[in-house]
């Protein structure tokens, strides 16, 4: 993922936590807040409750790939954080992709084909 599309600073995650709106699923939590930029920025949180570093990195790579594919279909101008929950470990890629897409649609970020 391109560097300017990443959420990296502690302050950005803190702002998301305080001001952002949250959608929950047993596999992933999504927090969203406007960022006043012409593009989205994405952050991924994989805590130690998921397992060792190999597992956490694998989950992070899966989520990054799903977001990379979905980026062109999303409304722009938001900071979005994806927080992986322990139930995500061992889930097939297609199930995680469907979960993320559903959460993004619930958040109102997914553009319908009529708006493209």
Secondary structure in CASP SS format (residue, H / E / C, confidence):
PFRMAT SS
TARGET T0000
AUTHOR 0000-0000-0000
METHOD secondary structure of the structure
MODEL  1
X C 1.00
X C 1.00
X H 1.00
X H 1.00
X H 1.00
X E 1.00
X C 1.00
X C 1.00
X C 1.00
X H 1.00
X H 1.00
X H 1.00
X H 1.00
X H 1.00
X H 1.00
X H 1.00
X H 1.00
X H 1.00
X H 1.00
X C 1.00
X E 1.00
X E 1.00
X E 1.00
X E 1.00
X C 1.00
X C 1.00
X C 1.00
X E 1.00
X E 1.00
X E 1.00
X E 1.00
X E 1.00
X E 1.00
X E 1.00
X C 1.00
X C 1.00
X C 1.00
X C 1.00
X C 1.00
X C 1.00
X E 1.00
X E 1.00
X E 1.00
X E 1.00
X E 1.00
X C 1.00
X C 1.00
X H 1.00
X H 1.00
X H 1.00
X C 1.00
X C 1.00
X H 1.00
X H 1.00
X H 1.00
X H 1.00
X H 1.00
X H 1.00
X H 1.00
X H 1.00
X H 1.00
X H 1.00
X H 1.00
X H 1.00
X H 1.00
X H 1.00
X H 1.00
X H 1.00
X H 1.00
X H 1.00
X H 1.00
X H 1.00
X H 1.00
X E 1.00
X C 1.00
X C 1.00
X C 1.00
X E 1.00
X E 1.00
X E 1.00
X E 1.00
X E 1.00
X E 1.00
X E 1.00
X C 1.00
X H 1.00
X H 1.00
X H 1.00
X C 1.00
X C 1.00
X C 1.00
X C 1.00
X H 1.00
X H 1.00
X H 1.00
X H 1.00
X H 1.00
X H 1.00
X H 1.00
X H 1.00
X H 1.00
X H 1.00
X H 1.00
X H 1.00
X H 1.00
X H 1.00
X C 1.00
X C 1.00
X C 1.00
X E 1.00
X C 1.00
X C 1.00
X H 1.00
X H 1.00
X H 1.00
X C 1.00
END
